[in-house]
Amino acid sequence: MPFPRTWVEELIIEWLHLDGFLVEANLPVGVPEHPKGGGGRLEVDVVGARINNNTLEIRHIETSAEIPKTEEKIEEKIEEKIKKKFSDKIRKAVTSYFKQRFLFTGGEPDYQKIFIPTYGGSFRILEHSNIIIKPLHEFICQDILPTIQKWKQNPPHQPRCPGKHITLPESHWLLQLIDCLNSRGLLKGC
């Protein structure tokens, strides 16, 4: 698994892992179509998969620190760029990859497309697509904190001393930070 490029991608990886997903960062899914040639390759930011009740669940997550400007042309350009990250070609490549990894021969996967803007923005065009828009603060409150609580209620191991505080794995340092801030009441609005 390649390293994530940003702290937000690392946070998403830790969350998916804690929730039981096999996780890949910067997964190669093809090469871009350049009218004048050129190189490079297409990669998804973060993608996780697991088999749940004989269904292959895939979470394809893209992030962005870009804030659409108020000018409609610039906003549309950014949103079209985001839509391309979730194209059918990319969806097929990701699905094929995980079907091979899991030796999965079942039906169509439960494939979620999730976009997490780090610093906000309206992203009005995306609202009519099948892309779930989760601003970072909502993602932390609605997805990360409940996953942490669920994991703590049924950890894969029990503490040596009964009644002791259950801590997250050391490798999940961003989740540990969020858990610490939350336990001290420092996450306002959650």
C-alpha positions as CSV (number, residue, x, y, z in Angstrom):
1,M,0.0,0.0,0.0
2,P,1.6,3.3,-1.1
3,F,1.7,6.2,1.4
4,P,-1.2,8.7,1.4
5,R,-0.3,12.1,0.0
6,T,-2.2,14.2,2.6
7,W,-3.2,14.0,6.3
8,V,-6.9,13.8,5.2
9,E,-6.1,10.7,3.1
10,E,-4.3,9.2,6.1
11,L,-7.3,9.9,8.3
12,I,-9.6,8.2,5.8
13,I,-7.3,5.2,5.6
14,E,-7.3,4.8,9.4
15,W,-11.1,5.1,9.5
16,L,-11.7,2.5,6.8
17,H,-9.1,0.2,8.4
18,L,-10.8,0.5,11.9
19,D,-14.1,-0.3,10.2
20,G,-12.8,-3.5,8.8
21,F,-11.9,-2.6,5.2
22,L,-8.9,-3.6,3.2
23,V,-7.5,-0.2,2.2
24,E,-5.5,1.0,-0.8
25,A,-4.1,4.5,-1.2
26,N,-3.2,6.0,-4.6
27,L,-4.4,2.9,-6.4
28,P,-3.5,3.0,-10.1
29,V,-6.6,2.6,-12.3
30,G,-5.4,3.5,-15.8
31,V,-3.7,6.2,-17.9
32,P,-5.2,9.6,-18.7
33,E,-6.5,10.3,-22.2
34,H,-4.4,13.2,-23.5
35,P,-5.3,14.5,-26.9
36,K,-1.6,15.3,-27.6
37,G,-0.1,12.3,-26.0
38,G,1.7,12.6,-22.7
39,G,2.3,10.3,-19.7
40,G,1.1,9.8,-16.2
41,R,-1.5,7.6,-14.7
42,L,-4.8,7.8,-13.0
43,E,-5.0,7.0,-9.3
44,V,-7.8,7.0,-6.8
45,D,-7.0,8.8,-3.5
46,V,-8.3,6.1,-1.1
47,V,-10.4,3.0,-1.7
48,G,-11.5,0.4,0.8
49,A,-13.3,-2.9,0.3
50,R,-14.7,-5.7,2.4
51,I,-17.1,-8.6,2.0
52,N,-20.2,-8.3,4.1
53,N,-23.1,-10.7,3.9
54,N,-21.8,-12.0,0.5
55,T,-21.7,-8.5,-0.9
56,L,-18.5,-6.8,-2.0
57,E,-18.6,-3.3,-0.4
58,I,-16.4,-0.7,-1.9
59,R,-15.8,2.8,-0.6
60,H,-14.1,5.1,-3.2
61,I,-13.1,8.3,-1.5
62,E,-11.6,11.4,-3.1
63,T,-10.5,14.5,-1.3
64,S,-9.7,18.0,-2.2
65,A,-8.5,21.2,-0.6
66,E,-9.8,23.3,-3.4
67,I,-12.5,25.8,-2.7
68,P,-14.7,26.6,-5.6
69,K,-14.7,30.3,-6.3
70,T,-17.9,32.2,-6.6
71,E,-17.4,32.5,-10.3
72,E,-19.6,29.8,-11.9
73,K,-17.2,28.9,-14.6
74,I,-14.4,28.1,-12.1
75,E,-16.7,26.2,-9.9
76,E,-18.0,24.1,-12.8
77,K,-14.4,23.3,-13.9
78,I,-13.5,22.1,-10.4
79,E,-16.6,20.0,-10.1
80,E,-16.2,18.4,-13.6
81,K,-12.6,17.5,-12.5
82,I,-14.1,15.8,-9.4
83,K,-16.7,13.9,-11.5
84,K,-14.0,12.5,-13.7
85,K,-12.3,11.0,-10.6
86,F,-15.5,8.9,-10.2
87,S,-16.0,8.0,-13.9
88,D,-17.4,4.6,-15.0
89,K,-13.9,3.6,-16.3
90,I,-12.4,4.2,-12.9
91,R,-15.3,2.4,-11.1
92,K,-14.8,-0.6,-13.4
93,A,-11.0,-0.7,-12.7
94,V,-11.5,-0.4,-8.9
95,T,-14.2,-3.1,-8.9
96,S,-12.1,-5.4,-11.0
97,Y,-9.1,-4.9,-8.7
98,F,-11.0,-5.8,-5.6
99,K,-12.9,-8.7,-7.2
100,Q,-9.5,-10.2,-8.0
101,R,-8.0,-9.5,-4.5
102,F,-11.0,-11.1,-2.8
103,L,-11.5,-13.8,-5.4
104,F,-15.1,-12.5,-5.4
105,T,-17.4,-14.0,-8.0
106,G,-20.7,-12.7,-6.7
107,G,-22.9,-10.0,-8.1
108,E,-22.5,-6.2,-8.4
109,P,-20.7,-4.6,-5.5
110,D,-22.1,-1.9,-3.2
111,Y,-20.0,0.9,-4.6
112,Q,-20.1,4.2,-2.8
113,K,-18.5,7.3,-4.3
114,I,-17.6,9.8,-1.5
115,F,-16.1,13.2,-1.9
116,I,-14.6,14.9,1.1
117,P,-13.7,18.6,0.6
118,T,-11.3,19.6,3.3
119,Y,-12.1,23.3,3.4
120,G,-15.7,23.4,2.2
121,G,-17.3,24.9,-0.9
122,S,-20.8,24.5,-2.3
123,F,-20.2,21.9,-5.0
124,R,-23.8,22.4,-6.3
125,I,-23.3,20.4,-9.5
126,L,-22.3,17.3,-7.5
127,E,-25.5,17.4,-5.5
128,H,-27.4,15.9,-8.5
129,S,-24.8,13.1,-9.0
130,N,-24.5,9.8,-7.2
131,I,-21.5,11.2,-5.3
132,I,-21.9,11.6,-1.6
133,I,-20.5,15.0,-0.5
134,K,-19.1,14.9,3.1
135,P,-17.4,18.1,4.3
136,L,-14.5,17.1,6.6
137,H,-16.2,18.3,9.8
138,E,-19.3,16.3,9.0
139,F,-17.2,13.3,8.1
140,I,-15.5,13.5,11.5
141,C,-18.8,13.9,13.4
142,Q,-21.0,11.5,11.4
143,D,-18.6,8.8,10.4
144,I,-15.4,8.8,12.3
145,L,-16.7,9.3,15.9
146,P,-19.4,6.6,15.5
147,T,-16.8,4.1,14.1
148,I,-14.5,4.8,17.0
149,Q,-17.3,4.2,19.5
150,K,-18.4,1.0,17.7
151,W,-14.8,-0.3,17.7
152,K,-14.4,0.4,21.4
153,Q,-17.6,-1.4,22.3
154,N,-16.4,-4.5,20.6
155,P,-12.6,-4.4,20.2
156,P,-10.7,-7.3,18.8
157,H,-9.0,-7.7,22.2
158,Q,-9.9,-6.9,25.7
159,P,-7.7,-4.8,28.0
160,R,-5.6,-6.7,30.5
161,C,-7.2,-4.9,33.4
162,P,-11.1,-4.9,33.4
163,G,-12.6,-1.4,33.4
164,K,-9.5,0.1,31.8
165,H,-10.0,2.7,29.0
166,I,-9.8,1.0,25.6
167,T,-7.4,2.8,23.3
168,L,-7.2,2.7,19.5
169,P,-4.2,1.0,17.8
170,E,-1.0,3.0,18.0
171,S,-0.7,3.1,14.2
172,H,-4.0,5.0,14.0
173,W,-2.5,8.2,15.3
174,L,-5.0,10.7,13.7
175,L,-7.9,8.7,15.0
176,Q,-6.2,8.7,18.4
177,L,-6.0,12.5,18.2
178,I,-9.7,12.8,17.3
179,D,-10.7,10.4,20.1
180,C,-8.6,12.4,22.6
181,L,-10.1,15.7,21.5
182,N,-13.6,14.3,21.6
183,S,-13.1,12.7,25.1
184,R,-12.1,16.1,26.4
185,G,-15.0,17.9,24.8
186,L,-12.9,19.9,22.4
187,L,-14.8,18.9,19.2
188,K,-17.5,21.5,19.1
189,G,-20.6,20.7,17.0
190,C,-20.3,16.9,17.1
